[in-house]
């Protein structure tokens, strides 16, 4: 049976099962079972909300380019996905312009000047519960608007005020709460929401429900100010003054000087190759691109074996999980902000590094290894019991291709659901809790169960390590795929498996995004799987030493493709998005 047909049948079963669940898979819909993607002739946008994709596609249809569409899509997501992203956050963008030049824009949040290495530890050196995740001290300096402004000045063809207008309208007039936002509000309610956030997203003390109208007129007013005065309003003008005043009043660390000093950074993309395709992906301070290329390099020799054993087989899943452990071990040890630490990126993404690790991969062909046998080098064991990584959708991804050959792959975030839960008075701004992505102390896990070393320790002006993995794939020098995901560390595994589904298994973009996925991040020593994995495959994996956990592999992938003169896009049914184009 062809691999694509096997995936189609598995997905039909999984959709029925997932609709009964309460995890992210509950947001899958029957429409996702129609796996033939919509085809477009001039351009496509894929995001995790239909309104955002449609707004971006409208810009393309009206003569704007992919960068204009990306700005509109990002701003619209700031309004309709307030639990995932916003102008109180930041992001990364991998782009390739119509002339073939590939670049990366890093507009990740930064630690305030008053931040310090041990700021989330008590006098005994133990982590202070919730200090890095909730409240004003959890907030890093936002970079999203500065990033969009930089892209606009470099590549935009439409006035910035025009590109802000769809988001202003949506914030002012409101939009219907969908399943994913309603779920996030319910999760927040269970965790215990801050009062300023409840005032904005709750109704009479209760989370809004699917179909309820959600408005944010103060955010609309803030965006109007930016449209009128430019991005400087946020970083040195009236909006900046409100942010700084709230920080001072509530014990936050960000000052007016921090906001004024913020600048995005242009970087070169990481470049790799995989089965005749060129991979352009995100460098540090994200770990995503490094991990992605490490795994691809490790698994490249196994193509024929995989195709004979089949997608989703125990052999396929085992080898993938083992390769992921090596990549995540290296992530924990070596990755951080390259402006502060020496990151051996070139070595980690090299074919030579994969060759050096491959004997360990071969040693684990039939049985998993002990934790210290993964990665480039192991320095010390972390013996604390680690919980499962947080299942949280506080990030968003979108991808755009236009008729001119421009391609954008961007991941943006406020970190966990609703970030720090802080809403700056008088602005409607939901602020990030990106400080939690630093290593509070070596071996202490963050909200997603990820551990790190001094390479990712807190320092003033430093950017926390990320898992965001915006990626562009070229074939014969031309764009084939732009892909990325949300979902904490599952971003890496979701992006990776979607890319491999296209290249290794010949899936179309919708099949590739919708297919079942797994996740392993080295520690905890658990293989997370989606519910539809066949029982015989589960048993075979357990015989090889894997500890399985059902329903914890979910991420939300967005991807666009250009093949044989036709554009297509896919928005992950796990989060309820929808692509749009013309």
N, C-alpha and C positions, 0 to 999 in steps of 0.2 A: 504494500500500500504506500503511495507517495507520502512523504513526510508532511507536506502541507495538509493533506487529507486527514492524516492521523491527528494533527493539531486541531483541525476543524472539528472532528468528532469529540476529542477530549474537551474542547472549549464548550461545546453544546452541553455536555454533562456538567462541567464546572459552573456554567452560568446558572443552571437550575439549582445546584447546591448552594452557590454563593448568595443567592437572593434570600436564603433562609438565615444567613449569618449576621453577626453584629459588627464584624471587623470591616476593613476597607473594602473587602470583596462584596459586601452587601450593596455597594453602589454600582455593581455591574448591572447592565440592563440587557433585555432580550435583543435589542437592536445590535449589540456587539456580536451576536452570532452570525450576522451578515458580514462575512469577512472580506468581501470584495470592496476595496476602498473607492471613495468617490474620486473621479479623475478631473483634473483642471488643466486648462490650456495656457494660462498666463501667470499663475502664482498661487501660493497656498500658505496658510497659517495654521499651526496646530498648537492649542493651549488647553489648559484643563478647565476652561469655562466657555460655553458657546458664545456668550456676549463678547468676550475678549477676542476670540478668534474672528468673529464676524466684524468687529470694529477694525481689526488689523487688515482683514481682507477688503473692507470697504476702501481703505486708504490705497491699497494696491489697485483696485478697480478704478479709482479716481486719478490714477497717474503717479501716485507716490511710489517710492522704492521700498525695498525690504527693510531698510533702517527706519524709515518713517513708520512702517507697519509695526516694527518691533517696539518703537517708543509708545505708540498708541496701545498695543497689546499689553505692554508692561503696566502702563498707567491704569488701564481698565481692570487688569488683575488686581491692582492695588485697592480697588474699590470692591469688586465682586468676590475676591478671595482674601478677605481681611484677616483670616486665620492663618494664611499661608505666606503672604507677602505684603508689601506696602512701602510707601516712601519713608517710613521709619526703619527700613532695612537696607539691604545691599544685594550684590550679586556678581556674577561673572558672565562674560559673553565671549564666545568664540565666533569669529566672523571671517568670511571670505568675500572680497568685493568682485565686481564684474571684470576687473583687470587681473584677477587671479592672486591678489595679495591676501594672505591670511594673517590675522592679528587676534590678540586677546585683549579685552579690556577688563581689568580688575577693579571693581567698585565695591569690594568687600568692606564691611564695617571694620573699624579700628578701635583698639583699646584707648580710653581717654588718657591724657597726660598724667592724671593722678592715680592711674591703675598701678598695682604692684603685684609681684609674684605670689604672695601669700594672702591676698586680700579676702579669699573665701575660706580661710582656715581659722580655727579657734586657737586659743593659747597653747593647746596641747598638739597642735598640728593636724587636727581632724577637720574634715569638711563641715562647714556650716550648712545645715539642711535648707535648701531652697534659695540660698543667697545668690547663686549664679543663674537662677532660672526665673525668679519672680521679683518684681519691684525695680526701683530706679537704679540700684547698683548693678543690675544684670545687663544694663544697656550699653552697647558699644556705639561709637559715632557712626550715624547712618551714611551710606554712600550712594543710595539708589538714584536720587535725583541728579547728583553730580555725574553719575555714570551716563544717564540718559542725555544730559546736556552735552557731555563730551562726544557721544555718538552723533548727536544732532549737529554739532558744529563741524564734525569731520565728514559726515555722510548725508545729513538730512537734506531734503529738497522741499519741505513744507514748513511754514512758520510754526514755531514751538507752541504758540497759543492755540493754533488750529489743532495740533496734535493732542493738546490737553483737554479739548472740549468734550469728547465723548465720555471721559472719566468724570468730568465736572457734572455733566448731565446725569450720569448714572448715580453719583453720590447725592445729588440734589433731589432727583425724582424718585430714586429708589429702584430696587430690583427684587425679584422673588427669591427667597431663600431656597436653595436646592438641598439635596440629600446630604452632600458632603459638608456644607456649611452648618446645616442643622445638627449633624453628627458631632462636628467640632464644638458647637455650642454646648451640646449635652456633655461631652467629655470635660469641657471647662467647668461646667456646673458640678460635675462629680469631683473634680480636683479641688474646687473651691475658688471661685472667680473673685478678682478684686472688684470693689464697688464701682470704680470708674469705668471698667470694662462692661460690667453688668448694666450700667446706665445706658450704654450705647447699643448693646446687643441683646439685652433681655427685655421682656415685657411683663411688668408686674411681678418681677422677681423670678420669672421662669424663662428659659431659653426660647427663642422664637422657633417655630415649627416650619416644616416644608410648605412653601407657598406663601408664607407671611412676607409682608413688605419690609425690607431693610433699607433705611435711609441713613445718610451721614452728612447732613447739611454743613456742619463745621468743616469737614474735610473738603467739601465742595468750595467753601469759602477760602480755605488754605490754597487749594489748587488754582482758584481765580487769582489770588495774590501772586502766585508763581507765574501764571500766564501774563499778568500785567507787569510785574517787576523783574521777571527772570529768575533763574535758579538762585541768584544771590539773596533773594528774599528768605530762602530756607537756611542759608549758611552764614549770612551776615546781616540780614534785614529783620523785618518784623516777626517772621516765624521763628528765626533763630533766637530772638529775644524771649519769646514765650517758652521755648524749649529750655534755654539756660535758666530762666527764672524758676521754672518748675523743678529743674534739677537741684538748684540751690535750696529751694524750699523743702524738698523731700529727701535730701541726703544723697542725691545722685552725684556722679563724678564728672559728667560732661559739662564743660564750660563753653562760653561764647568763643573763646580762643580755639578750643577743639574743633568746633563747627567751622570756623573761618579757615582753619588750617587744612581741612580735609581736601585731598586731591586723589582722583582715580589714577591708576597706573596702567600704561600700555605695556604689554608683555608679548613675547613670542610664543606661539603655541608649541606644545610638545608634538613631535612628529614621529610616527611609527608606521610600520607596514604589516599587513595581515592578508595573506593569500592573494596577493596582487592588488590590494587596495591600500591607499594612503590614508592614514588616520591623523586628524588634526584635533588635539584635545587640550584640556586645561592643565597648565603647570601649577606648581605651588604658588600661593599658599593653599591651593586645593590639593588634596591627595587623590582626587578622582582620576585624573588623567594618568598619573603615575601607576596607580593600581590597575587601571584598565589595560595599559600597554604591557605591564608585567604579566597579567593573565593571558593576554593574547599571544605574547611571545612564548610563554610556557606551553600553550596548547596547540600552537600552529602545527607541529608535526603529527598531531593526532586526528587530522581531518578525515582521512579515509576510514579509520577505525570507527570514528563517530558516525559517519554516514551509513556504515554497514550495521552498526548496533542501534542507531536510531535516536532521534531527539527524545529526551526524557527517560532514556533507559538508565539502568543502574550504573553502567559503565560511564556513560555521558555525565550523569549527575555526580558521581564519585570523583572523576577527574576534575570537573569544574570546581567542586567544593575544595579539593586539595589544593588546586592552583590559587583559589581565593585566600586560603589560609596563609600561603606564602606572601601574597600581596598585602594583606592586612597586618601581618607581622612586621613587614618592612615599614608600613605606614606608621605603626605605633612607635617604632624606634627612630626613624630618620626624618619624618616629614614635619615641616613647620614653615614659618614665614621666611623666605629666602633673604629678606632684608635684615634678618636678625641672626639666622643660623645658616651654617653651611649644609645645604641639602644635596646629597649625592644623586641628583635626579638623572643625569646622563648615564650613570652606572646602572641605576635601578631599572631604567626603561630599555637597556641595551639587550641585544640578542645574546651577548656573552653572559650577562647576568642570568638570563633564563637557562642558558646551557649549564651554568654552574649549579643552578637549583634543580635541574631536571633529574639528577640521580636521586634526590630526595623524593621527587614526584614518582619516579619509578619504584622506589622502595615502598611507597604507599599504594602500589597498584592494587593490592588485595586487602590491605588493612591500614587504617589511619595510624598516624604516628603520634608520639607524645608532643605536647605543646611546644617544647623548646627546640624541636627539630624543624620548625618552619621559619622561613625568612633568611635574610642575608647573615644575620648574627643575632644571638640571643644573649642579653646582658644579665637579666635577673628575672626570677619568676615572681609573678604577682599571685599571691595565694588567696587573696580575698575572694569570697564567692561573688560572682557577678550575675546580675539579673538580665533578663531578656532585653534586647534593645527596644526602646520606646517605639510603639506603633503610632506615628504622629505625622500629619501632613502639613507641617508648617513651612513648606517650601513650594515653589512652583517652577515649571519649566515651559518655555515656548520655543517654537522653531518656525522660521520663515524662509521661503525661497521666492524670488521674483523672476520675471521674464528677462531681466537684464543679466542674470547670472549671479546676483548677490545672494548670499546665504548667511543666516543668523541662527545661532544656537545659544540660548541664554537661560541660565538658572538664577532665580532670585528668591530671597528668603527673609523672614524675620525669626527664623530658627524653629522653635516648637510652636504648637497651636497658640495663636495670638501673642507670640513672643513673650515679652516680660509682663504682659497684661496691663501695662501702663498706657493710659491715654492722656496725652499732654493737654491740659485744660485750654479750652478755646480754639483748638486746632482740629480735633477729630483724628489725630495721629495715633495709631497703635505702634508702639515702639518694640524693637527687637530685644531678644535676650541672648545675643550672640556671644557674650562673655563666657557662656557655658561651653562653648566650643574650644576654649583653651583647656589645657591640662591643669586642674587646680593643684594637683600634686602627682608625682610619678606613680602610675598604677591605679589612680582613682578614676573610675569611669565617669563619663559625662551622662547626660540624659539619654543618650543612645547606646550606652554600654561601651563606648569606645574609650580606650586607654591611650596614654602617650607618655613621653619623657620630657626632659628639659627643652627639647627642640620646640615644643608647643607650650612652654610655660608663659604666663602673662608678663607683658612688658609694655610700658607706655608707647603708643603709636604702632604697636604690633598688630598684625591681622591673625585671627585664630584660624587654625587648620579647618578645612572644610572637606566634605565628601562630594561636593557638586561637580558634575562631569559633563558639561556641555561639549558636544563632539560633532565634528563634520567628517564624513567619509567621502573620499574621492575615488573614482575609477577611471583609469586612462586620462588622468589629469582634469576630470570634470566632476562637479558635485553629484553625488549619488544620494546621500542620506545626511540629514541633520537630526540629531537625537540627544535626549537628555531626560532627566527624571527628577522627581521629588521623593522624599521618604528617608531622610537621614542617611545612614550608611548604605541603605538599600538603593540609594541613587546609583552607586557604583555597579551593583549587581544587576539592577534593572536595565541600565544603559548598556552594559556589557552583553547581556543575554539578548536584548533586542538587536544589537549590531550583529551578533553571531547568528541569530535566526535568519537575518537577511543574507549574510555572506555564506554561511555554512549549509543552511537548510533551504535556501531558495524561497523563503516566504515573502509575500507582499508586505507592505508596511503595516497594514491592519492586523494580519496574522502575527507578525513579529511582535507587535506591541501587546496583543491580547493573549498570547500563549502563556501557559503557566510558568512560574519562575521559582527559583530557590534563592536562599541567602545564607552565606557563612562569612563571619568577620573575624575568625581565629579565636577570639574570646568574646563572649562565652563559647565553650566548645560544643556548640549546638548547630545542627543543620536545620534551618527554618525552611519549611516547604508550604506551598499552597495546597489546599484541601484535596484537589483532584488527582494527586499522585497515586498511581495504582498500588494496590496492596503488595503485589509481588515485588515491585521496585522498592517499596519501603522496607520490606523484609530483607532484601538483598543488601540495602545500604546499612541496615542495622547489623547484619553479619560482618560487614567490613568495619564495624566499630563506630558508626555514626549514631549520635543521639539526636533523634528527630523531634521537632516541635511543629505542630500543625498550625497553619493560619497566620504565621508571622513573617512571611516572605514578601508582603505586599509593598510595592512602590507604585508610582504613577508616572508612566513614560509618555512623552509626546515626541512625535517624529514626523518629518516630511521627507518625501523622496522625489527625485527626478530621474525617470528612466524611459528611454525610447521616446523622448520628446513630450512626455506627459508628467504633470505634477500630481502627486497624491499625498495625503496626510492621514495621520491616525492620532487620536486622543484616547488615552487609556480609559477603558470602561470602568476601571476600578475607582476612578474619581469623578466620572460623569462629564468629561469634557467633550468637545466636538470640533473637528477641523473645519476650516472654511476657505474658500478660494473663488477663482473665477476663470 
